[in-house]
């Protein structure tokens, strides 16, 4: 999956969920750690180059008030995967990197 490829290439950086109250997506973080893929710390969203977001639709991301999404702006939606049952995985690319 591209999520693990991005991590190996040092491109990944964080993951986020808008599906429920676990905005930092600890179950997915744990699953990725089993694949030797470790996202950045949960406080590092502003430093990330790429974040993956689980959401029900694009508007949920574009209108998100959550710090994890707000601190990552400006971004573009680079890719969307349909995971079924109205759940999508979005890859967001940061348009400028903070130094």
N, C-alpha and C positions, 0 to 999 in steps of 0.2 A: 504494500500500500504506500502511497506517496507520503503519508504521514511519517512513516519510518525512514523513507528515503531522504526526506527533508531534514530529519534529525541527524542522519549519518553525514549529510553534507553541511551540517552546522547552519542550516537555514531555518529550522523550526524554532518555534520558540515557545509557544504556549497554546493552551487549549481552553475553551470556555464553553459553557452550556447555557442556553436560554430556555431550556425545556422545563426546568424545575428549580428548586431553591439552591441546589448545589452548583452555584455559578462557576466554581473553580474545577469542577469535573474530576473529583478525586478518584472515582472508579476507573475512568479512562486513563488517568495518569498512572494508576497502579498497573493497569493492563499493559500500558506502553513500557513501564519499567521492566516487566517480565520479558519484553523483546529487546532489552538493552537500549531503549529509547527514552531519554529523560528530557522532558520539556523544562524550560526555565522555571524558576521559582514563581509561585503565585503572585508575588509582588512585582515581578519584572515585566509586566505587560508593556509598559512604555518603551522598554529596550528591545522588544521583540522585532524581528523582521517579518515573521509570518505568524499568524494565529489561526487555529482551526476552531470553528464555532458550530455547535450543534443547535439547530433551531427548526421551527416549524415552517418559516417562510422568510423571504428576503426582507420584508418590512420590519420583522421582528429585530433584525440586525440593524437596519438603517435607522430605526427609531429607538434603539436601546439606550437607556439612561445609565446602565451599569458602568461602574468605573473601569472594568476590564476592557470594555469596548470604547468608551469615551477617551481613555488614556492612550488608545492605539491610533486615534485619528491623526491625520487623514489616511484613509486606506481605500483599496479597491477590492471588490469581490473577484477573485481570480478564477475560482473553480467551485462547482457545486456537485455534490454526489447525492443521489436519492437513495436513502437507506431504507425506504419503505415506511408504511404507516404514518405518512405525513411528517417524517423526520428527515432532515437534510444535514449534511456536513458541508460547511462552507470553508474555503481557504481564503483568508484575507491577507493581502500584501500591503505592508506599510509603504506609503508614497514618499515619505522622507524619514530618515533615520536620525534620531537624536544623538548628539556627540557628547 
